[in-house]
Amino acid sequence: MSVLHTVIWFLVAIGVLVVVHEFGHYLAARLAGVKVLRFSVGFGKPLLSRRFGADQTEWTLAALPFGGYVKMLDEREGEVPPADAHRSFNRATVWRRIGIVAAGPAANFLLAIAFYWVLLMQGLPVLKPLIGEPPANTPAARAGLVAGDEIRQVNGDATPSFQDVRLALLRAGVANQPITLELSDGRTVQMASLPLASENLEQDTLRPLGIVRYDPAIAPVIGTVLADGTAARAGLQPGDVVLTANDQPVATWQDWVQIVRAHPGLPLTITYQRDGRSARLTLNPEPVDEAGERVGKIGAGPKVDEAMLASLMTEVRYGPLEALWHGAIRTWDTSIFTLEMMGRMVLGQVSWKNLSGPLTIADYAGQSAALGWISFVSFLALVSVSLGVLNLLPVPLLDGGHLMYYVAEVLTGRPVSERVMEIGSRVGLALLLLLMTFALFNDFQRLLGG
């Protein structure tokens, strides 16, 4: 996947989310009778600028695409013609100002609901909630779970896909709640949750529970070879059958993966079969840092039986009203979980290493776009929820900070002083810069660590 591909889809994602967020502010301002001077996508020097409408609002595309803003008529920011004074933002009632500010995050939540609605009506192809054989002495093994068990509910919440199982168990682990599983064969299984590794929730945090995805045995046949990867340089080709590695028999693709991962930077002499003839070669798996563990990779994928893959998949689909309801529920659940994770980061219960910045978001945008429109729209829905939640945090400079000022005005009966707002802006700017520094540091660690 090229850098250009990643950048283009990142700009598409940011453009959609920013336009919708700022349009929420714009529409609420118009409904409240406040004059909008400029609608800008991006910051800095304008690249394109046009004026439209009765108010001659300036619509701008600026050079820095990391956000946007809606500039409204305001007597605190410059001289206002007497004829337009009644349309100034500062003269709007406090409740109208609250509505205008809250409309941006609300637009992001509504966009996420709309995306989920479309996806759930279209039908989402998902992995069935089947689990593999639990490792010995794990909670799942002690509870009697076996390979092939299908989890229908976790703590009363339906889990139509393995991803839903993962999310539900992650919530239980973060909250340190006991776990009740409802299985497709009618059994009910209970087990205690384990404290999840707080350092990096991107690693397989469910493995300590013994919950692993069902992974049927796959023949050790090379299906894909990445150009310029270790496998390609060593001479492996699609269709090659791996027989042994360092004289150790390789029965399945899973065996082959474990051997490769266990030899980062170390020589592997393999015997393989091509067109009925056996041959040998030596390769050195590329060492890659994965969630703090050094593993080997060669840039090759298995040949997968399409019929077997189809048997592991299902489709989640609803009618229009059901899809709208489930879209709203999914948006709500994701919002609450995002808030809970942020709170636990502040309390030190979850590591700040889980924070992602623009580089990671760009990477995910490119990867999801490469997988198809369903994957990309799912990504947009998730980021839209995150953007809505982030903007509601009570931090000056964010929408939530302004709402905090207006709530104080409602309670005290008078606006917050300019001095307090000035100090708040400085504190908010410092917090946002600190947050961005953490996020970028994590981004570089992820990218440099593979």
C-alpha positions, 0 to 999 in steps of 0.5 A: 500500500503506497504512501499516496494511497494512505494520504488520499484516504486519510484526507477523504476521511478527515474531510468527511468528518470535519465537514459534517462536524462544522456543518452541525455548528453552521446549521445550528447557528443559522437556525438560531439567527446568528450570522456565519461569516466563514465556513473553513475546512482546514486551517491556515492560508486559504487555497480556495474561497467562495462566497454564497448565500444572503449573508455572503458566507465565505466557504474556504478550503485551507492549507492545513487539513487537520480540522476546520472551524465556523466563524460567526459574527461576534462583537468580542472579535471586532466591530459589528455594524449596528444593523447586524448587532442582534445577529451576533453570537455573543448576543444569543441567549445562553441556551442558543449558544449551548445548542450551537456549540453542541451541534458539532459533536451531535452531527458526528454522532448522527453521522455514525448512526447513519453509517451504521444504519446503512451498513446494517441494512446492507449486511455486514460480513463478519466472523462467526463468534466461534472460539478455538481450543482454550489453552490449558489452565486458563479461565475458559479451559477451567469453565469447560469451553472447547474448540467450536463453541459459539458464543451468543451472548456476553453478560446479556449482550448479543454477540453476532460476531467474534468482534462483538465477543472481543469488545464485550470481553474487553469491556468486562476486563477493563471494568473487572466484571465477572463474565457470563457466556451464553452458548449456541448449544444452550449452555451458560458458562461463568468465569472471572475476568482477568485484569487486562494488560494496560500497556497496550490494548492492541495486543491480544488481550483476550488470550489470558482468558483463554478466548481465542478465535477458532482457527481451522487447520490450514495446509502449509501451502504458500498462497501469496508472496509479498514483493521484496519480502523475505519469502520472495527474496529466498525464492518461495512462490505461490503453490509451494508446500512447506514440508520441514523447517530446520528438520522439524515437520510442518503439518499445518500453516499454523505450525509454520507461522509459529516456527517463523515467529520463533526465529526472528533474524535467525536462519531457517532451513526449509524443505518444500515441494514444488510441482511434485519435486522437493527442494531446500532453501535457507531464509532469515525471517525479518525481526519485527517488534509486535506488542513488545515481543520480537517475532519473525515474519517472511511476507507470505500468506496461506492458500485458503480454501474459499469454501472453508472460509465461507463456513466461518463467516456470517452476515449481520443484517436488519430491516430499516427500523431495526438497523436504525435502532442497532446503529444508535445502540452501537454509537451509544455503546462505543461512546460510553466505552471511549469515555471509560477508556479515557477516564482510565487513562487519566487515572493511570489504570490504562496506559497512554500507549493506547492513544493514537494520533494522526499517523495511526489514523491515516494508516488505518484509513488506508488499510480500511479503504484497501479492504473495500467500502464496507470496511472504510465506512465502518472506520469512518463511523468509529472515528466519527464517534471518537471525534464527537466524544473528544470534542465534548471533553470539558477542555477549553478550546474544545466544544466541551470547554465552551459548554462548560462556560455556558453551564456555569453561566446558567448556574450563576446567572452571568457570563464567565469573565474574559480573564477566566476564559483567557486563562482557560484557553492557555491551559486548554492549549497546553493540554491539547499540545501534551495530548498530541505529543503523546499521540504522535510519540505512540504513532512513531513507536508503532510505525517504527516497530512495525 
